[in-house]
């Protein structure tokens, strides 16, 4: 799941942001990426770096594959950990996004024109 992502993304061109949206609040998150849209529970705030990677994942793999990826890995992880939070955090796309945001070497193959 590594590498080859286009992260030279511009709001209003490559993706849109819906701020003050109910969905992240309902799910207990600050941000949610879906397709080419970022949903923010707050009215303002800087977009976390890893959300750009999620937009790039949707762009590269398509909505159907990303959803299937999450459903499969979440289900498998839930059976393993019996914890919704742990199951979600261990979905490979989530691990990749956290590594990217933290600047871990595992994410070194991900190329970005953003800093």
SVG drawing of the C-alpha trace seen along z (x, -y; Angstrom):
<svg xmlns="http://www.w3.org/2000/svg" viewBox="-25 -28 38 41">
<polyline fill="none" stroke="black" stroke-width="0.4" points="0.0,0.0 3.0,-2.2 4.2,-4.9 3.1,-6.6 0.6,-8.9 0.0,-12.4 -0.1,-14.6 0.1,-17.9 -3.6,-18.5 -5.4,-21.8 -8.6,-22.5 -11.4,-23.4 -9.6,-21.7 -8.7,-18.2 -10.9,-17.9 -13.4,-19.9 -13.9,-20.5 -17.2,-20.5 -16.7,-22.2 -19.0,-22.1 -20.4,-18.8 -22.3,-16.4 -20.7,-13.2 -17.3,-13.5 -19.1,-14.6 -21.4,-11.6 -18.4,-9.2 -16.3,-10.9 -13.7,-12.1 -12.4,-15.5 -12.0,-14.7 -13.3,-12.1 -12.1,-11.6 -14.5,-10.1 -13.8,-10.2 -12.8,-13.7 -14.4,-15.3 -13.0,-16.0 -15.6,-16.4 -14.6,-18.4 -16.6,-18.5 -15.4,-22.0 -15.9,-25.2 -12.2,-26.0 -8.8,-24.3 -5.9,-23.2 -6.3,-20.0 -4.1,-17.3 -1.4,-16.1 -2.6,-12.5 -6.0,-13.5 -4.2,-14.4 -2.9,-10.8 -6.5,-9.5 -7.7,-11.7 -4.8,-10.3 -5.7,-6.7 -9.3,-7.3 -7.9,-8.9 -5.5,-6.0 -7.7,-3.0 -11.2,-4.3 -14.1,-4.5 -15.1,-0.9 -11.6,0.6 -11.0,-1.8 -14.3,-0.8 -13.7,2.9 -10.2,2.5 -11.6,0.8 -14.5,3.3 -12.2,6.4 -9.4,5.2 -11.7,3.7 -13.7,7.0 -10.6,9.1 -9.0,6.8 -12.2,6.7 -12.2,10.5 -8.6,10.4 -8.8,7.5 -12.5,7.2 -12.1,3.5 -13.6,1.0 -10.9,-1.6 -8.0,0.9 -9.6,2.6 -9.9,-0.8 -6.4,-2.0 -4.9,1.2 -6.5,0.9 -3.4,0.7 -4.6,-2.6 -4.8,-4.1 -1.4,-2.8 0.0,-4.2 -1.6,-7.6 -0.3,-7.8 3.2,-6.8 3.0,-9.5 2.0,-12.2 4.6,-11.2 7.3,-11.2 8.2,-7.6 10.7,-5.8 8.0,-3.3 6.3,-6.2 9.4,-7.3 8.1,-6.0 5.2,-8.4 6.0,-11.4 4.5,-14.8 5.0,-18.3 3.5,-19.7 5.5,-20.3"/>
</svg>
